[in-house]
Amino acid sequence: MNFDNFHKALSEFQSHCSNLVQNLTTNLNRRPNPIPWARIAQNATRPMSTEVIEQRLEGVPVYALSNATDEFLLVSGASTGKNIGLFCFKKEDAEALLHQVTTIDPQMPQGSRVVPVALNKVFQLKVNGVAFRLIPEFSQVKNALHEREKSGFPSGDFFGVPVFQSRSLVLQSQNKKYRPLFFRKEDLENSLERASGQLNRIKHANGQGDIEVTALEDVIKEMKENSTSKWDDVIFIPPGFDVSANPNRQ
């Protein structure tokens, strides 16, 4: 697919997605340092392996454009020679992008469609030499900015895919405790409400400082690089799911 045609299509795509793509592609080198998060104390001795990280991401769907032979449609830059794939967290965003590209690019392959892809497969694509850009839901970027403002951080752009957690929400399995990270704030709030109704020992989801937000990319980076990672005890909850949990006593 020609880069100029794609860029023209993308500029007419939903305005919020266009802004997010621009932020992701032009501001990667000036992202602010991630804010500190609460964690469960565990002994971490080395960075997490790629295999373990991918296992935790495999249940999370994203949506890409594919041709009739199940190949991803990539943006190719004539000057750089690099291939870039776009993966949307919201299916409707990918469908809107496909519509715009199909309308503008006369060479768009017949049978092109939106397909779901497990997020761990996207990270494998990067390893195999294909760069990617994750396009978050615009509503969740707004939620992330709102939560940061509530926590006293200055308003501004949010770089990356927001993930949300609460210090009050802990999952337990086989005597191990895990912190769930949500891609939608609403799913976290539903989980908090369920836990509160079941056990009545949890702070209200809208309490100041109870919901925290950071970027998925920062979490993955620290998992890979830091031997004392704050993220070795997290699991990722796919969009649209909530969980039952053991509330963490404060």
TORGUMI-502718 format. One line per field, with one value per atom (N, C-alpha, C): residue number from 1; z, x, y. Coordinates in steps of 0.02 Angstrom, whole numbers. Atoms other than C-alpha are relative to their C-alpha. Layout:
N
seq	(NUM  ...)
zz	(Z  ...)
xx	(X  ...)
yy	(Y  ...)
***
This chain:
250
seq	(1  1  1  2  2  2  3  3  3  4  4  4  5  5  5  6  6  6  7  7  7  8  8  8  9  9  9  10  10  10  11  11  11  12  12  12  13  13  13  14  14  14  15  15  15  16  16  16  17  17  17  18  18  18  19  19  19  20  20  20  21  21  21  22  22  22  23  23  23  24  24  24  25  25  25  26  26  26  27  27  27  28  28  28  29  29  29  30  30  30  31  31  31  32  32  32  33  33  33  34  34  34  35  35  35  36  36  36  37  37  37  38  38  38  39  39  39  40  40  40  41  41  41  42  42  42  43  43  43  44  44  44  45  45  45  46  46  46  47  47  47  48  48  48  49  49  49  50  50  50  51  51  51  52  52  52  53  53  53  54  54  54  55  55  55  56  56  56  57  57  57  58  58  58  59  59  59  60  60  60  61  61  61  62  62  62  63  63  63  64  64  64  65  65  65  66  66  66  67  67  67  68  68  68  69  69  69  70  70  70  71  71  71  72  72  72  73  73  73  74  74  74  75  75  75  76  76  76  77  77  77  78  78  78  79  79  79  80  80  80  81  81  81  82  82  82  83  83  83  84  84  84  85  85  85  86  86  86  87  87  87  88  88  88  89  89  89  90  90  90  91  91  91  92  92  92  93  93  93  94  94  94  95  95  95  96  96  96  97  97  97  98  98  98  99  99  99  100  100  100  101  101  101  102  102  102  103  103  103  104  104  104  105  105  105  106  106  106  107  107  107  108  108  108  109  109  109  110  110  110  111  111  111  112  112  112  113  113  113  114  114  114  115  115  115  116  116  116  117  117  117  118  118  118  119  119  119  120  120  120  121  121  121  122  122  122  123  123  123  124  124  124  125  125  125  126  126  126  127  127  127  128  128  128  129  129  129  130  130  130  131  131  131  132  132  132  133  133  133  134  134  134  135  135  135  136  136  136  137  137  137  138  138  138  139  139  139  140  140  140  141  141  141  142  142  142  143  143  143  144  144  144  145  145  145  146  146  146  147  147  147  148  148  148  149  149  149  150  150  150  151  151  151  152  152  152  153  153  153  154  154  154  155  155  155  156  156  156  157  157  157  158  158  158  159  159  159  160  160  160  161  161  161  162  162  162  163  163  163  164  164  164  165  165  165  166  166  166  167  167  167  168  168  168  169  169  169  170  170  170  171  171  171  172  172  172  173  173  173  174  174  174  175  175  175  176  176  176  177  177  177  178  178  178  179  179  179  180  180  180  181  181  181  182  182  182  183  183  183  184  184  184  185  185  185  186  186  186  187  187  187  188  188  188  189  189  189  190  190  190  191  191  191  192  192  192  193  193  193  194  194  194  195  195  195  196  196  196  197  197  197  198  198  198  199  199  199  200  200  200  201  201  201  202  202  202  203  203  203  204  204  204  205  205  205  206  206  206  207  207  207  208  208  208  209  209  209  210  210  210  211  211  211  212  212  212  213  213  213  214  214  214  215  215  215  216  216  216  217  217  217  218  218  218  219  219  219  220  220  220  221  221  221  222  222  222  223  223  223  224  224  224  225  225  225  226  226  226  227  227  227  228  228  228  229  229  229  230  230  230  231  231  231  232  232  232  233  233  233  234  234  234  235  235  235  236  236  236  237  237  237  238  238  238  239  239  239  240  240  240  241  241  241  242  242  242  243  243  243  244  244  244  245  245  245  246  246  246  247  247  247  248  248  248  249  249  249  250  250  250)
zz	(0  0  0  6  -50  61  -62  98  -10  11  18  1  -1  -11  71  -69  165  42  -40  240  -16  19  142  32  -31  205  75  -72  382  23  -18  381  0  1  343  47  -50  473  59  -58  635  31  -21  702  62  -61  871  -14  15  796  -37  35  682  50  -50  831  40  -38  925  -40  42  778  -3  3  765  65  -64  950  5  -6  939  -45  49  786  6  -2  823  69  -67  1011  42  -38  1059  43  -36  1116  56  -53  1233  46  -46  1333  71  -69  1517  36  -41  1649  29  -28  1710  74  -70  1877  40  -41  2023  12  -14  2052  62  -55  2201  -27  22  2193  61  -52  2292  7  -10  2369  -16  16  2288  -18  15  2257  -75  71  2078  -8  4  2032  -69  67  1845  -43  44  1702  -24  25  1638  -71  67  1484  -49  52  1320  -1  1  1330  54  -55  1499  -13  16  1444  -52  53  1287  26  -29  1389  34  -36  1490  -47  49  1333  -48  54  1231  -1  1  1284  -19  15  1233  -75  73  1058  -23  37  940  -71  66  763  -54  54  602  -67  68  415  -33  33  316  -70  67  134  -3  8  63  16  -14  92  71  -70  277  13  -11  259  25  -26  359  -53  44  258  37  -34  301  -37  28  274  -18  20  174  -17  14  175  -53  55  13  21  -20  99  53  -55  251  -16  14  179  56  -57  343  -11  2  357  69  -62  488  -3  -6  542  55  -51  635  30  -37  768  48  -39  845  58  -56  1016  -6  10  957  -71  66  813  -47  42  752  -29  27  732  -60  55  622  -61  55  519  -35  30  494  -41  37  440  -66  61  316  -51  46  243  -34  29  218  -50  45  141  -64  59  25  -46  40  -32  -38  29  -68  -44  36  -128  -52  51  -296  -6  4  -279  62  -60  -115  -21  21  -131  15  -11  -151  58  -56  0  63  -61  126  55  -55  298  66  -67  483  34  -33  580  71  -68  767  4  -10  822  75  -70  994  9  -10  1067  4  -3  1101  -70  69  913  -30  25  879  23  -24  988  -35  39  892  -68  65  731  5  -8  799  3  -3  838  -69  68  660  -50  45  588  -25  20  568  58  -51  666  6  -8  737  41  -40  810  29  -34  938  6  -1  923  56  -56  1090  -15  4  1112  23  -17  1113  68  -63  1259  59  -54  1364  8  -6  1324  40  -39  1389  73  -69  1545  34  -28  1570  18  -14  1558  61  -57  1680  66  -62  1808  20  -16  1795  30  -28  1826  71  -68  1978  49  -43  2045  7  -8  2029  -54  54  1868  -50  47  1741  -61  59  1595  -61  60  1424  -40  41  1300  41  -28  1348  -55  50  1256  11  -5  1223  13  -14  1267  75  -72  1439  29  -39  1565  71  -63  1730  54  -56  1901  62  -65  2078  53  -56  2236  42  -40  2309  -30  36  2182  -10  4  2196  -17  17  2117  34  -32  2202  -35  33  2119  25  -24  2196  46  -52  2342  -27  28  2226  -12  11  2213  -62  62  2052  -2  11  2006  -71  67  1860  -29  37  1731  -53  46  1628  -56  58  1455  -3  -4  1496  73  -68  1651  24  -19  1649  25  -23  1667  70  -68  1819  50  -45  1895  13  -10  1866  47  -44  1950  72  -67  2098  30  -26  2113  19  -17  2109  64  -61  2240  61  -55  2347  22  -16  2337  34  -27  2379  71  -64  2526  40  -36  2570  37  -33  2611  -49  52  2461  -6  8  2433  -63  58  2311  -60  60  2133  -19  19  2114  53  -51  2269  -29  27  2236  12  -6  2201  -4  0  2197  -68  68  2007  -25  24  1933  -73  71  1751  -22  33  1651  -70  70  1473  -4  11  1418  -23  26  1325  55  -56  1486  43  -39  1577  -34  37  1441  1  1  1431  67  -65  1618  14  -8  1618  -33  39  1487  27  -13  1556  74  -69  1744  42  -41  1861  64  -58  2001  -23  31  1894  48  -39  1978  -32  39  1850  -4  5  1881  26  -30  1973  -34  33  1844  -51  55  1726  -37  42  1582  -12  7  1575  -67  66  1397  5  0  1354  1  -4  1399  55  -55  1546  67  -68  1731  39  -39  1871  70  -71  2044  34  -29  2163  75  -72  2340  12  -12  2402  41  -35  2462  60  -61  2642  0  0  2654  71)
xx	(42  0  44  -40  70  -8  2  116  -39  36  48  -75  71  -122  -24  20  -125  -3  -1  -77  -62  59  -218  -62  58  -342  -1  -4  -281  -19  16  -300  -75  72  -485  -34  26  -505  -26  27  -592  54  -50  -507  38  -35  -468  53  -50  -378  59  -54  -278  47  -42  -219  41  -36  -173  58  -55  -71  57  -52  21  40  -35  61  47  -40  125  62  -54  235  49  -44  307  26  -19  323  27  -23  396  61  -62  559  -10  9  480  -59  52  359  23  -19  357  14  -12  420  -65  62  283  -5  10  205  5  -6  233  -67  61  104  10  -2  60  13  -12  115  -2  -4  113  72  -70  281  13  -21  358  74  -71  535  11  -16  587  75  -73  764  26  -24  774  -59  55  675  -41  44  527  20  -16  557  -54  48  474  -58  52  377  -52  46  302  -42  37  254  -53  48  171  -58  54  73  -51  46  -2  -40  34  -52  -45  30  -123  -76  73  -304  -29  23  -312  -5  7  -383  14  -4  -334  -24  31  -397  44  -44  -298  -36  25  -330  37  -28  -303  -27  26  -316  -32  37  -405  42  -43  -254  28  -18  -242  68  -62  -92  -18  13  -86  17  -13  -99  46  -51  56  11  -22  109  73  -70  270  26  -30  380  54  -48  474  70  -65  613  34  -29  637  2  3  590  -31  29  505  -74  71  337  -31  34  214  -71  69  54  -36  41  -86  -48  44  -182  -43  47  -337  -28  31  -405  -76  72  -580  -15  15  -652  -30  31  -756  50  -52  -599  34  -31  -520  -47  49  -680  -5  2  -684  62  -62  -502  -3  6  -537  -45  45  -682  34  -34  -576  54  -53  -431  -30  33  -547  -28  29  -630  53  -51  -469  50  -53  -346  -30  29  -399  35  -38  -266  -9  14  -336  -21  17  -342  -73  68  -514  -1  7  -577  34  -32  -487  -53  48  -567  37  -27  -543  3  -8  -475  25  -26  -446  68  -67  -267  15  -20  -205  59  -51  -96  70  -67  48  28  -23  55  28  -25  80  72  -68  235  47  -41  299  15  -12  278  57  -54  393  67  -62  524  20  -13  508  14  -20  551  -55  55  380  -17  18  353  -75  72  182  -17  26  77  -67  62  -58  -43  46  -209  -51  46  -300  -69  67  -484  4  -2  -507  -32  35  -629  45  -44  -496  59  -50  -366  -30  34  -492  -4  3  -517  68  -67  -329  20  -15  -308  -39  42  -452  28  -26  -378  66  -63  -207  -12  16  -284  -26  26  -377  57  -56  -211  50  -43  -132  52  -48  -34  -27  23  -40  -33  35  -158  46  -41  -85  -12  8  -59  14  -16  -59  32  -38  69  -6  6  31  -70  64  -109  -12  10  -183  -24  25  -205  -14  25  -296  4  1  -278  -27  19  -341  40  -36  -241  -46  48  -401  -17  22  -416  58  -52  -313  -33  23  -338  46  -40  -280  -12  4  -241  58  -50  -149  50  -40  -85  44  -36  -17  -50  41  -84  22  -13  -99  -40  36  -147  -28  28  -268  9  -4  -233  -54  57  -382  14  -6  -387  -57  56  -552  -14  14  -584  -67  66  -766  1  -6  -716  29  -28  -611  -54  52  -755  -53  48  -874  28  -31  -751  2  1  -734  -69  69  -922  -21  17  -941  34  -36  -807  -28  28  -882  -67  65  -1054  6  -9  -987  28  -36  -875  -4  11  -911  62  -62  -728  45  -41  -672  -18  13  -656  -40  40  -773  45  -43  -707  18  -14  -717  40  -40  -615  65  -61  -468  60  -61  -310  -10  12  -395  13  -13  -387  64  -65  -213  7  -6  -162  73  -65  -3  -6  1  45  22  -18  49  72  -68  211  52  -47  296  1  3  236  41  -36  303  75  -71  468  33  -30  498  0  0  447  61  -55  581  68  -66  721  19  -15  707  -2  -3  762  -41  43  658  -65  59  506  -58  61  350  -58  55  248  2  -4  295  -62  60  130  -64  60  9  -26  32  -114  -43  37  -202  -71  70  -392  -25  22  -463  -57  55  -581  -67  67  -761  -9  3  -720  10  -15  -731  16  -23  -671  -28  13  -716  68  -67  -574  -3  -8  -510  23  -22  -503  63  -63  -334  -10  9  -342  51  -45  -270  24)
yy	(-60  0  62  -60  170  44  -40  280  65  -63  439  -10  14  360  -15  15  293  63  -61  460  43  -38  543  -30  32  414  11  -7  427  71  -69  616  12  -6  593  -49  46  457  40  -35  500  44  -49  655  -21  19  582  -53  51  431  30  -33  543  34  -33  643  -50  51  485  -28  25  419  50  -51  584  1  1  580  -59  60  402  2  3  432  57  -58  604  17  -20  611  -57  57  443  16  -16  524  51  -50  651  -18  22  546  13  -12  594  -65  59  475  -25  26  358  16  -15  399  -64  60  279  -32  39  142  -41  47  37  -70  69  -144  -46  51  -305  -22  16  -343  -74  68  -498  3  3  -555  -9  4  -516  4  3  -564  16  -15  -536  24  -23  -456  -59  53  -554  -19  24  -660  22  -18  -618  -49  50  -781  12  -12  -739  62  -61  -563  -14  15  -630  -43  41  -758  44  -44  -617  45  -42  -522  -39  38  -665  3  -4  -642  67  -68  -459  9  -8  -427  71  -63  -287  -15  9  -258  32  -22  -242  -8  8  -227  -57  59  -387  -5  13  -435  -69  62  -587  -62  57  -699  3  -4  -655  30  -38  -540  69  -66  -380  53  -57  -220  48  -40  -119  66  -63  60  -8  4  63  69  -65  217  -6  5  244  22  -27  342  -44  39  229  -75  71  60  -41  35  16  -14  17  -71  12  -17  -12  -27  23  -98  37  -33  -10  -50  46  -105  40  -39  -29  -42  35  -74  -1  -2  -31  -22  27  -131  52  -51  15  49  -44  121  -33  35  -11  -3  2  -25  68  -67  164  13  -8  162  -39  40  22  34  -35  120  59  -57  275  -22  24  179  -28  30  82  54  -54  243  38  -44  337  -37  35  205  -47  44  130  -67  62  -5  -44  40  -71  -70  69  -262  -17  24  -340  -49  46  -434  23  -25  -324  6  1  -333  13  -8  -304  -69  65  -453  11  -3  -481  -34  28  -515  3  0  -566  47  -52  -428  -30  30  -548  -14  11  -586  65  -64  -401  11  -8  -400  -48  46  -551  30  -33  -452  50  -48  -318  -36  39  -450  -23  25  -513  56  -54  -342  44  -43  -263  47  -48  -103  5  -6  -70  62  -54  68  -23  17  32  63  -57  147  -10  10  163  29  -30  202  73  -71  390  13  -11  379  -17  20  292  48  -53  425  58  -53  553  -20  24  446  5  -2  436  71  -70  624  25  -21  649  -27  29  530  32  -33  611  69  -65  781  -6  11  713  -15  18  649  57  -58  821  9  -8  798  51  -51  940  -31  25  919  5  1  883  -63  60  743  -63  65  560  -41  36  455  -75  72  272  -24  31  153  0  -3  190  -67  57  49  26  -25  71  -55  46  -9  35  -26  13  -36  31  -16  -43  37  -88  -68  59  -229  -48  52  -389  -66  67  -560  -51  51  -719  -67  65  -886  -43  47  -1034  34  -33  -931  57  -57  -796  57  -58  -620  38  -35  -522  65  -62  -345  1  -5  -331  70  -62  -196  -1  -4  -140  50  -45  -62  49  -47  22  16  -22  124  -27  23  70  -73  69  -113  -4  -3  -71  23  -24  27  -53  55  -119  -53  49  -236  24  -28  -120  -2  1  -108  -70  69  -297  -22  19  -322  36  -39  -185  -30  29  -264  -68  67  -437  2  2  -393  64  -63  -212  24  -21  -179  38  -31  -78  74  -71  108  12  -17  191  12  -4  183  71  -69  371  38  -33  406  26  -30  521  -44  39  425  -75  72  254  -31  24  234  33  -24  250  -21  12  256  9  -8  230  -27  23  180  -73  70  -1  -7  4  32  6  -7  88  -63  62  -68  -54  53  -184  14  -18  -90  -18  15  -106  -74  73  -289  -31  28  -322  19  -28  -215  2  -14  -199  -63  60  -338  7  -11  -260  32  -29  -225  4  -8  -157  -38  28  -255  -75  72  -436  -34  31  -465  22  -24  -394  -50  35  -476  51  -47  -389  -26  18  -390  27  -23  -382  50  -48  -238  -35  29  -276  -51  49  -391  35  -19  -361  -63  57  -473  3  5  -533  -4  -5  -499  1  -9  -500  71  -69  -320  1  -8  -264  45  -41  -204  56  -58  -30  14)
***
